[in-house]
Amino acid sequence: MRLVKGRKLEDLSTDWALRMACQHGVLIVAEAANNLPPDLLARYPEIPWKSIINMGHRLRHEYFRVDLDILWDVLVNHLPALDRTARRIIADLSQPALPL
């Protein structure tokens, strides 16, 4: 998210290093989501986990077909919401479990 602050969609087309860094950052997020346990994913159904994981597959295997409009949308509209939820998940996991 920091990489695109103050930038425009067109910058992804003209700045190869920016594009590669953004794609790699999103790929890391997708890979992390793919490695979360299924029970944790189920506790946060408001997150489109499957879409996040599929984005990673696209970036990893079909990198020559990345739609920059979609990548930009992910970067500026979806990652901030995911970041807020990820922080909530971390806080939830930090809470001690209630005794049964």
C-alpha positions as CSV (number, residue, x, y, z in Angstrom):
1,M,0.0,0.0,0.0
2,R,2.9,2.3,0.7
3,L,4.3,1.8,-2.8
4,V,1.2,3.2,-4.5
5,K,0.5,6.1,-2.1
6,G,0.5,9.3,-4.2
7,R,0.8,7.3,-7.4
8,K,-1.6,6.7,-10.3
9,L,-2.6,3.6,-12.2
10,E,-0.5,4.8,-15.2
11,D,2.6,4.5,-13.0
12,L,2.2,0.7,-13.0
13,S,2.6,0.8,-16.8
14,T,5.5,3.2,-16.9
15,D,7.5,2.1,-13.8
16,W,8.6,-1.5,-14.2
17,A,10.2,-1.7,-10.8
18,L,7.0,-0.4,-9.1
19,R,4.9,-2.9,-11.0
20,M,7.2,-5.8,-10.1
21,A,7.3,-4.7,-6.4
22,C,3.5,-4.4,-6.3
23,Q,2.9,-7.8,-8.0
24,H,5.4,-9.4,-5.6
25,G,3.8,-7.8,-2.5
26,V,0.3,-9.1,-3.6
27,L,1.8,-12.5,-4.3
28,I,3.2,-12.7,-0.8
29,V,-0.2,-11.8,0.7
30,A,-1.8,-14.5,-1.5
31,E,0.7,-17.1,-0.5
32,A,0.2,-16.2,3.2
33,A,-3.5,-16.6,2.8
34,N,-3.1,-19.9,1.1
35,N,-1.1,-21.2,4.1
36,L,-3.7,-20.2,6.7
37,P,-5.5,-23.1,8.4
38,P,-9.0,-23.7,7.1
39,D,-10.6,-23.2,10.5
40,L,-9.1,-19.7,10.6
41,L,-10.4,-18.8,7.1
42,A,-13.9,-20.0,8.1
43,R,-13.9,-17.6,11.1
44,Y,-13.5,-14.6,8.8
45,P,-15.9,-15.3,5.9
46,E,-16.1,-11.6,5.0
47,I,-12.7,-11.9,3.4
48,P,-12.7,-13.3,-0.1
49,W,-10.0,-15.8,0.7
50,K,-10.5,-17.8,-2.6
51,S,-10.1,-14.7,-4.7
52,I,-6.9,-13.7,-2.8
53,I,-5.4,-17.1,-3.3
54,N,-6.5,-17.2,-7.0
55,M,-4.8,-13.8,-7.5
56,G,-1.6,-15.4,-6.3
57,H,-2.0,-18.2,-8.8
58,R,-2.4,-15.7,-11.6
59,L,0.6,-13.7,-10.5
60,R,2.7,-16.8,-10.2
61,H,1.7,-18.7,-13.3
62,E,0.2,-16.2,-15.7
63,Y,2.2,-13.1,-14.9
64,F,2.2,-12.2,-18.6
65,R,-1.6,-11.7,-18.4
66,V,-1.8,-9.5,-15.3
67,D,-4.5,-6.9,-15.8
68,L,-3.1,-3.7,-14.4
69,D,-6.6,-2.3,-13.7
70,I,-7.3,-5.2,-11.5
71,L,-3.9,-5.1,-9.8
72,W,-4.5,-1.3,-9.1
73,D,-8.0,-2.0,-7.7
74,V,-6.5,-4.6,-5.4
75,L,-3.8,-2.3,-4.2
76,V,-5.9,0.8,-3.5
77,N,-9.3,-0.7,-2.6
78,H,-8.9,-4.2,-1.3
79,L,-5.6,-4.3,0.5
80,P,-6.5,-1.5,3.0
81,A,-9.6,-3.5,4.1
82,L,-7.6,-6.7,4.2
83,D,-5.0,-5.0,6.3
84,R,-7.6,-3.9,8.8
85,T,-9.0,-7.4,9.0
86,A,-5.6,-8.9,9.3
87,R,-4.8,-6.7,12.3
88,R,-8.1,-7.8,13.9
89,I,-7.3,-11.4,13.3
90,I,-3.9,-10.9,15.0
91,A,-5.5,-9.2,17.9
92,D,-8.1,-12.0,18.2
93,L,-5.4,-14.6,18.1
94,S,-3.5,-12.7,20.8
95,Q,-6.4,-13.0,23.2
96,P,-6.2,-15.8,25.7
97,A,-8.7,-18.6,25.1
98,L,-11.7,-18.8,27.4
99,P,-11.8,-21.8,29.6
100,L,-14.4,-24.4,28.7
